[in-house]
Amino acid sequence: MKLEQIERLVRVRDDGQVDAQADGPPRRRRRLTPPSSTPATPPITPLAPSTPSTSAPGADLGFPPLVVPVPSDPSTWVEDPPTLPTFATHYEHPKTINTPAKLAQEWFDGINDGPPVRSLEIFYGPGQRNGWGQPPRCSWRAAATRGDKRKFEKAFSKRHKLYKFFETHKDDRAGAIARLDLLIKRRFPDDASPSTSHIVYLRDNAGSALDEPLGAALDDPAATEAGTGGAPPAGVVHG
């Protein structure tokens, strides 16, 4: 196409826009220079602060919360309910209990924001729920309740005599703790640091020492291992 024909087809205007063809349909005008002014941006209205929800997770959707918080006062617990609360059926012994004082805390007060084991026994133990009714009302630590093939119940039974020892001396909690500390010190004279193996030792080897009055003198475990008939070799802990 010759230059004269191109100039006939397109007329270039002074403002930088391409006009319509002389002998064809109109073309869309294209601006070659930026606009002289930028359109104003509408103001952004800040959102009102939201109010945090005080309901339990899932409550707005009609679902129960996944974890039921433990009421701080056991006297508010419901006795013998048709279904036991989650904090009872999902309780596990903390693996951080490494001193008699912590074991006593678990029994009397609860530890790591968990419920007191003593209250679990009072409200939901075998004395209150022995399998009667339809469906059967089983205790909080029974295999039928927890579905773990007696794993937890076996673990609880190993600690039961220590719990019973604290319950027997509930009016002298400090004295009961001191007695267990003495047994540990005699068995591990060179190991004063807290250890879960000390609790395992008490659980498996305390024996008749737990039946003695707190003021009674204990036999030297070098001769008699707290009523078990002999001390195990040094460094050996039954578990």
For each residue, the residues with C-beta under 8 A, 3 or more apart:
1: 5 6
2: 5 6
3: 6 7
4: 7 8
5: 1 2 8 9
6: 1 2 3 9 10
7: 3 4 10
8: 4 5 22 23
9: 5 6 21 22 23 24
10: 6 7 18 19 21 22
11: 19 22
12: 18 19
13: 16 17 18 19
14:
15:
16: 13 31 32 33
17: 13 29 30 31 32
18: 10 12 13 27 29 30
19: 10 11 12 13 27 29
20: 24 25 26 27
21: 9 10 24 25 26 27
22: 8 9 10 11
23: 8 9
24: 9 20 21 27
25: 20 21
26: 20 21
27: 18 19 20 21 24
28:
29: 17 18 19
30: 17 18
31: 16 17 34 35
32: 16 17
33: 16
34: 31
35: 31 38
36:
37:
38: 35
39:
40:
41:
42:
43:
44:
45:
46:
47: 50
48:
49:
50: 47
51:
52:
53: 60
54:
55: 59 60
56: 59 64 65
57: 65 66
58: 61 62 63 64 65 66
59: 55 56 62 63 65
60: 53 55
61: 58
62: 58 59
63: 58 59
64: 56 58
65: 56 57 58 59 68
66: 57 58
67: 86 87
68: 65 85 86 87
69: 87
70: 87 110 113 114 115
71: 74 76 77
72:
73: 76
74: 71 77 115 116 119 122 123
75:
76: 71 73
77: 71 74 85 119 123
78: 81 85
79: 123 128
80: 123 124 128 129 137
81: 78 84 85
82: 137
83:
84: 81 88 89 124 140 145
85: 68 77 78 81 88 89
86: 67 68 89 90
87: 67 68 69 70 90 91 114 115
88: 84 85 91 115 120 124 140
89: 84 85 86 140 145 146
90: 86 87
91: 87 88 114 115 117 120 140
92: 152
93: 97 106 155 156 159
94: 97 106 111 112 114
95: 196
96: 102 112
97: 93 94 102 103 106 111 196 199
98: 102 194 195 196 198 199
99: 102 103 181 194 198 199
100: 103 104 176 177 180 181 184 199 202
101: 104 105 177
102: 96 97 98 99 105 106 111
103: 97 99 100 106 107 159 162 166 180 199
104: 100 101 107 108 166 173 176 177
105: 101 102 108 109 110 111
106: 93 94 97 102 103 109 110 111 114 116 117
107: 103 104 116 117 118 163 166 167
108: 104 105 116 118 166 170 173
109: 105 106 116
110: 70 105 106 113 114 115 116 117 119
111: 94 97 102 105 106 114
112: 94 96
113: 70 110
114: 70 87 91 94 106 110 111
115: 70 74 87 88 91 110 119 120
116: 74 106 107 108 109 110 119 120
117: 91 106 107 110 120 121 163
118: 107 108 121 122 163 167
119: 74 77 110 115 116 122 123
120: 88 91 115 116 117 123 124 125 140 141
121: 117 118 124 125 127 163
122: 74 118 119 125 127 128
123: 74 77 79 80 119 120 128
124: 80 84 88 120 121 128 129 139 140
125: 120 121 122 128 129 139 140 141
126: 129 130 139 142
127: 121 122 130
128: 79 80 122 123 124 125 139
129: 80 124 125 126 132 137 138 139 140 142
130: 126 127 137 138 139
131: 136 137 138 142 144
132: 129 136 137
133: 136 137
134:
135:
136: 131 132 133 144
137: 80 82 129 130 131 132 133
138: 129 130 131 142 144 145
139: 124 125 126 128 129 130 142 145
140: 84 88 89 91 120 124 125 129 145
141: 120 125 145 146 152 153 156
142: 126 129 131 138 139 145 146 153
143: 146 147 148 149 150 151 152 153
144: 131 136 138 147
145: 84 89 138 139 140 141 142
146: 89 141 142 143 151 152 153
147: 143 144
148: 143 151 152
149: 143
150: 143 153 154
151: 143 146 148 154 155
152: 92 141 143 146 148 155 156
153: 141 142 143 146 150 156 157
154: 150 151 157 158
155: 93 151 152 158 159
156: 93 141 152 153 159 160
157: 153 154 160
158: 154 155 203 204
159: 93 103 155 156 162 163 203
160: 156 157 163 164
161: 164 165 203 206 210
162: 103 159 165 166 180 199 202 203 206 210
163: 107 117 118 121 159 160 166 167
164: 160 161 167 168 210
165: 161 162 168 169 176 180 206 210
166: 103 104 107 108 162 163 169 170 173 176
167: 107 118 163 164 170
168: 164 165 176
169: 165 166 172 173 175 176 214
170: 108 166 167 173
171:
172: 169 175 176 214
173: 104 108 166 169 170 176 177
174: 177 178
175: 169 172 178 179 214
176: 100 104 165 166 168 169 172 173 179 180 214
177: 100 101 104 173 174 180 181
178: 174 175 181 182 214
179: 175 176 182 183 209 214
180: 100 103 162 165 176 177 183 184 202 206
181: 99 100 177 178 184 185
182: 178 179 185 186 218
183: 179 180 186 187 202 206 209 218 221 226
184: 100 180 181 187 188 198 201 202
185: 181 182 188 189 192
186: 182 183 189 218 220 221
187: 183 184 201 205 221 225 226 231
188: 184 185 191 192 198 201
189: 185 186
190:
191: 188 195
192: 185 188
193:
194: 98 99 198
195: 98 191 198
196: 95 97 98 199 200
197: 200 201 237 239
198: 98 99 184 188 194 195 201 202
199: 97 98 99 100 103 162 196 202 203
200: 196 197 203 204 237 238 239
201: 184 187 188 197 198 204 205 206 237 238
202: 100 162 180 183 184 198 199 205 206
203: 158 159 161 162 199 200 206
204: 158 200 201 238 239
205: 187 201 202 225 226 228 232 238
206: 161 162 165 180 183 201 202 203 209 210 226
207: 210 225 226 227 228
208: 211 212 226 227
209: 179 183 206 212 218 226 227
210: 161 162 164 165 206 207
211: 208
212: 208 209 216 218
213: 216
214: 169 172 175 176 178 179
215:
216: 212 213
217:
218: 182 183 186 209 212 221 226
219: 223 224 226 227
220: 186 223 224
221: 183 186 187 218 224 225 226 231
222: 231
223: 219 220
224: 219 220 221 227 228 229 230 231
225: 187 205 207 221 228 229 230 231 232
226: 183 187 205 206 207 208 209 218 219 221
227: 207 208 209 219 224
228: 205 207 224 225 231
229: 224 225
230: 224 225
231: 187 221 222 224 225 228
232: 205 225 236 237 238
233: 236
234:
235:
236: 232 233
237: 197 200 201 232
238: 200 201 204 205 232
239: 197 200 204
